[in-house]
Amino acid sequence: MSPKSTETLIADSLEDRWAKLRSHKRIISRVKLQLEWEEGPAKRTANAVTVDVSYSGCMAVVGAALPLRQRVSIVNPSSGRKATAQVVWRDHEAWDVGLELDKPDPSFWGI
């Protein structure tokens, strides 16, 4: 058995570090959602689909540019359930967002 290269050791170390930073494991899953939020006096909605889900939230592609810390209601149309969440991460193109559920419930995703 040959020793691991420095590059492999560094990659393994970084992977371990990222895994420990996550509060909950993620599951790759495509769940269609609708987001609702208030923007001034107007109520806005946008369609979304998850990339992955976890006990505490999800990463989703959203059909609107949501700012960080925006409070939203998430509607799961297949079950009719609603949850409240906050935008905690946003990609530079603003379509990919990380949503953290206010009251985590793994059954919300319906998977």
C-alpha positions in Angstrom: 0.0 0.0 0.0 1.5 3.3 -1.0 1.3 6.4 1.2 -1.2 9.1 0.3 0.1 12.1 -1.6 0.1 15.5 0.0 -2.6 16.7 -2.4 -4.9 13.7 -1.4 -4.3 14.4 2.3 -5.3 18.1 1.9 -8.4 17.2 -0.1 -9.4 14.6 2.5 -8.9 17.1 5.3 -11.0 19.8 3.6 -13.8 17.3 2.9 -13.8 16.3 6.6 -13.9 20.0 7.6 -16.8 20.8 5.4 -18.7 17.8 6.6 -18.3 18.9 10.3 -19.5 22.4 9.5 -22.9 21.2 8.3 -25.4 21.0 11.1 -27.4 18.3 9.4 -26.8 15.8 6.6 -28.3 16.8 3.2 -30.3 14.6 0.9 -30.3 15.4 -2.8 -34.0 15.8 -3.6 -36.1 17.7 -6.0 -39.2 19.1 -4.3 -41.3 21.8 -6.0 -42.2 24.7 -3.8 -43.8 28.1 -3.8 -42.3 30.9 -1.8 -44.3 33.9 -0.5 -43.0 37.0 1.1 -43.9 40.7 1.6 -42.0 43.4 -0.2 -43.2 46.7 1.2 -47.0 46.7 1.0 -47.0 44.1 -1.9 -47.2 40.3 -1.4 -44.8 38.4 -3.8 -44.7 34.8 -4.8 -42.2 32.7 -6.8 -41.8 29.1 -7.8 -38.8 27.2 -6.5 -37.4 23.7 -6.6 -35.0 22.2 -4.1 -31.5 21.0 -5.0 -31.1 19.3 -1.6 -32.9 19.2 1.7 -32.0 18.7 5.3 -33.6 18.7 8.7 -33.1 22.4 9.1 -33.6 23.7 5.6 -32.7 23.4 1.9 -30.8 24.8 -1.0 -33.2 25.8 -3.8 -33.4 27.5 -7.2 -35.9 30.3 -6.9 -37.5 32.3 -9.7 -36.9 35.6 -8.0 -33.9 37.5 -6.6 -34.3 37.2 -2.8 -32.0 39.3 -0.6 -30.2 37.7 2.4 -32.2 37.5 5.6 -35.5 37.8 3.7 -38.3 36.1 5.6 -40.4 33.8 3.5 -43.3 31.3 3.8 -42.6 28.0 2.0 -45.6 26.2 0.6 -45.2 22.5 -0.3 -48.0 22.2 -3.0 -47.9 18.4 -2.9 -48.9 18.3 0.8 -50.3 21.8 1.3 -48.0 22.3 4.2 -46.5 25.7 5.0 -43.3 26.6 6.9 -41.5 29.9 7.6 -37.9 30.3 6.8 -35.1 32.9 6.2 -32.7 33.3 3.3 -29.3 32.5 4.9 -27.2 32.1 1.7 -27.4 33.4 -1.8 -25.3 32.6 -4.9 -23.8 35.6 -6.7 -26.4 35.1 -9.5 -29.2 35.3 -6.9 -31.2 32.3 -8.2 -29.7 29.7 -5.8 -30.6 30.3 -2.2 -30.1 28.6 1.1 -33.3 28.6 3.3 -33.2 27.9 7.0 -36.5 26.7 8.5 -37.7 28.6 11.6 -39.0 25.4 13.1 -37.2 22.4 11.6 -39.4 19.5 10.6 -37.9 16.8 8.4 -41.4 15.6 7.4 -42.1 18.9 5.7 -40.3 17.9 2.6 -42.4 14.8 2.0 -39.6 12.5 1.1 
